[in-house]
Amino acid sequence: QVQLEESGGGSVQAGGSLKLSCVASGYSYTQMAWFRQAPGKEREGVAAVTLDGLTRYADSVKGRFTISGDNAQNTLYLQMNALNPEDTAMYYCAAGRGSYWMLLRTNAYAYWGQGTQVTVFS
């Protein structure tokens, strides 16, 4: 069993930055990711990382978001820069097992956090 707890969301002006954190307990996963879901939209993969350091990003966040992890602290981070209103969503941390090609797919993840809200205003 894996439990995930996100923090770091908030409201920020367009162009600003936020850093999300996710503390994980348990070890039944080989990859972790951040997803987001805006009202009325499907949940989408934002960024993912495997335990051996491979990363994958959605095209919409490449060059602006950076995913990283601290294995000693069992913590996953998402540094978000140059935020824009289209980034407004509930952000979820996820843990699971799968192939590299499944890193941004929701069905590769068995464990989910409760989410943290990110709001970007213009």
N, C-alpha and C positions, 0 to 999 in steps of 0.2 A: 504494500500500500504506500502510495506517495501522496503527501500533502503539500500544497503550494499556497503561499501567501504573498500577494503583491502589495506594493506600496509605491508612493512617489507621484501619483497622479495629481492633477490640479488644473487651474486655469492659467493661461499664459497668453500674452499678446503675440500676434503673428510675427514671425521672425525670431521668437524666443526659443528657449531650450528647456527640456525637462529630462530627468533621469529616473526611469522606473527600476524597481528592484523586485526580485522574487526569491523568497527563501524556500528551499525544498527540503523536505524530510523524507527519508526512504531512498532506496537505491535501485529501484526496478525500472530504470530508463537508460537509454543510450543517446537521447537527443532531447533538447529543450527548445522552446520557441515562444515568441510573442505573436499573438493574434489580436485583431481588433474587430469590433462590430459597431457600426453606426446605426442609429434608428432606421428601421425599414430596409436595412441591407444585410446581406449574408456575412457571416464571420469570415474574415480573410487573414491569411498568413502574412505577417509583416517581416519577421526575421527569425532565423533558426540557427542553432549551433549543435554540432555533435560533441560527444565527450572527447574525441580526438582533435577537435578544433576546426572542423569544416563549418563554413557558414554559408547561408543563403539568404538573400533579401528579395522582397518584392520590388519590382521595377519602380514603383511610386515612391520608395523611400531610399533607394540607393544613393549614396553620397551624402545623405542627411542623417540616417540612423546607423548606430553601431551596436551590435549585440556582443556581449562578453560574459564571461563567467568566472567565478572564483570557486574552484573546486574545494578548497579548504574550508570555505564558509558555506558551501552548498547554496550559493547565491548566483542568480542570473540577473544581468542588467540589460537595459536598453537605453542608450544615450540618444536622445532625439534633439536634433538641431534644426534650425531654419523651419520651424513648425509653421504650418498654414492651416486655415480653417478646415480644409478637407481632411486633416489628421484628427479632427474631433471624433472621438469614439470611446467605447469602453474597451480597455486593453486587458487581455487575458494572458496569463502565463500557462504554459502547457508542457507536459513531460510525457515521453513515450518511446517507442521503438519503431524503427523503420529504415527504409533505404534513403539515400541522399535525395532521390527524385521525389520522395514523399515528404520532405522536410517542411513544406508550407501547406500541407494538406491536413485538414482537421481530422480525418480518419486515421492518421498516423499517431494520434495522441490519445492515451487512455485517461490521463490525469489533467485536471484543470483547476486553476484558481478561481476565486470569486470575482475577480476583475477590479480594475481601478480606472476611474474616469479621467479622461484627458479632454479638456476643452480649450480650443484655440480661438480667440476672438480677434477680429480685425480692427 
